[in-house]
């Protein structure tokens, strides 16, 4: 049986995602998996999990970089300084997530909407820059393979500058 704070948080989340007309699933009574449509990163899946005392916000951002690990992670740490309610983090494999926690008493529909907007902004606006920092060589190889095989380069166009002026990854 959920506490009153948990029940209120669950109601606030339901209200926020329904008002925003977002796609979501309820894999468990206390958990929401919300799909946020993006531009650079086409879809961001966000877990909202109502715990005993806090709301966990978590989304996968990208896998461990292939190259330039120091520069890649340093850049993410610098981004953390200006983020609201969450930060970039890495798991034991080096894969990158955006995670945050907030007290259940602070969970309102407005705050949930704000958190989801922040997750989408941090994920979508930084996705291409992360790929450039940690996967430039892979992008160049993929570009060359697609070009030589006659496949579409449409979803790689944002990285054309890496091909036109190849430098270190």
C-alpha positions in Angstrom: 0.0 0.0 0.0 1.6 3.3 -1.1 2.0 6.1 1.4 0.1 9.4 0.9 3.2 11.0 -0.5 3.7 8.1 -3.0 0.0 8.2 -4.0 0.2 12.0 -4.5 3.4 11.7 -6.6 1.8 9.0 -8.8 -1.3 11.1 -9.4 0.9 14.1 -10.2 2.9 12.1 -12.8 -0.3 10.7 -14.3 -1.7 14.2 -14.6 1.4 15.7 -16.1 1.9 13.0 -18.8 -1.7 13.0 -19.8 -1.9 16.8 -20.0 1.2 16.7 -22.2 -0.3 13.9 -24.3 2.8 11.8 -23.9 3.1 8.1 -24.6 3.8 6.1 -21.5 3.6 2.7 -20.0 3.2 1.5 -16.4 5.4 -1.6 -16.0 4.8 -1.5 -12.2 2.3 0.5 -10.2 5.1 2.9 -9.0 6.9 3.2 -12.3 6.3 5.1 -15.5 8.2 4.7 -18.8 7.6 7.8 -20.8 8.5 8.4 -24.5 9.6 11.9 -25.4 9.9 12.8 -29.1 13.1 14.7 -30.0 14.8 16.2 -33.0 18.5 15.1 -32.8 17.8 12.0 -30.7 14.5 10.8 -32.2 13.2 9.4 -29.0 14.1 9.6 -25.3 12.7 7.0 -23.0 12.5 8.3 -19.4 11.9 6.2 -16.3 10.1 7.9 -13.4 10.1 5.6 -10.4 8.3 6.6 -7.2 10.3 5.3 -4.3 9.7 5.3 -0.6 11.0 8.9 -0.1 11.9 10.2 -3.6 11.2 10.2 -7.3 14.0 8.8 -9.5 14.3 10.2 -13.0 16.5 8.2 -15.3 17.2 8.0 -19.0 19.8 6.3 -21.2 21.8 9.0 -23.1 24.4 7.0 -25.0 26.9 4.2 -24.8 30.4 4.4 -23.7 32.5 6.5 -26.1 34.8 4.7 -28.6 37.4 7.4 -28.4 38.4 10.6 -26.6 37.0 9.3 -23.2 38.7 12.0 -21.1 37.4 14.9 -23.3 33.9 13.3 -23.6 33.4 12.8 -19.8 35.0 16.1 -18.9 32.5 17.8 -21.3 29.6 16.0 -19.6 30.8 17.0 -16.2 30.9 20.6 -17.3 27.3 20.4 -18.6 26.2 19.1 -15.1 27.0 22.5 -13.6 24.0 24.2 -15.3 21.5 21.3 -15.2 18.3 21.4 -13.1 17.4 18.5 -10.9 19.6 15.9 -12.7 23.1 15.2 -14.0 24.9 13.1 -16.5 26.2 9.9 -14.9 28.0 6.7 -16.1 27.5 3.1 -15.1 30.3 0.5 -14.6 30.6 0.0 -18.4 30.9 3.7 -19.0 27.5 4.0 -20.6 26.0 7.4 -20.0 22.6 8.2 -18.3 20.8 11.3 -17.2 19.7 10.8 -13.6 18.1 12.8 -10.8 16.1 12.5 -7.6 13.7 14.7 -5.9 11.7 14.4 -2.7 8.2 13.1 -3.1 6.7 16.1 -1.4 8.0 18.3 -4.2 6.4 16.2 -7.0 3.6 18.2 -8.6 2.3 18.1 -12.2 4.1 21.3 -12.9 7.4 20.0 -11.5 7.0 16.7 -13.5 6.5 18.7 -16.7 9.5 20.7 -15.9 11.7 17.7 -15.2 10.5 16.0 -18.4 11.3 19.1 -20.4 14.7 19.3 -18.8 15.5 15.6 -19.6 14.4 16.2 -23.2 16.4 19.4 -23.6 19.6 17.8 -22.1 19.3 14.6 -24.1 18.2 16.1 -27.4 20.4 19.3 -27.5 23.6 17.5 -26.4 23.2 14.2 -28.4 25.0 15.2 -31.6 27.8 17.0 -29.7 28.3 13.8 -27.6 28.5 11.7 -30.7 31.1 14.1 -32.3 33.2 13.9 -29.1 33.1 10.2 -28.5 32.3 8.6 -31.9 33.8 10.7 -34.6 35.9 7.9 -36.2 32.9 5.6 -36.2 30.8 8.3 -37.9 33.4 8.8 -40.6 33.6 5.0 -41.2 29.8 4.8 -41.4 29.7 7.7 -43.8 32.3 6.2 -46.1 30.6 2.8 -46.1 27.2 4.3 -46.9 28.7 6.5 -49.6 30.5 3.6 -51.3 27.5 1.3 -51.0 25.0 3.9 -52.3 23.0 4.0 -49.0 21.3 7.2 -47.7 23.3 9.7 -45.7 20.2 11.5 -44.6 20.5 10.7 -40.9 24.2 11.5 -40.9 23.9 15.0 -42.5 24.4 16.7 -39.1 27.9 15.3 -39.1 28.9 16.4 -42.6 31.5 18.8 -41.1 33.4 15.8 -39.6 33.8 14.5 -43.1 34.7 17.8 -44.8 37.3 18.6 -42.3 38.4 15.4 -40.7 40.5 16.0 -37.6 41.2 14.0 -34.5 38.2 12.3 -33.0 
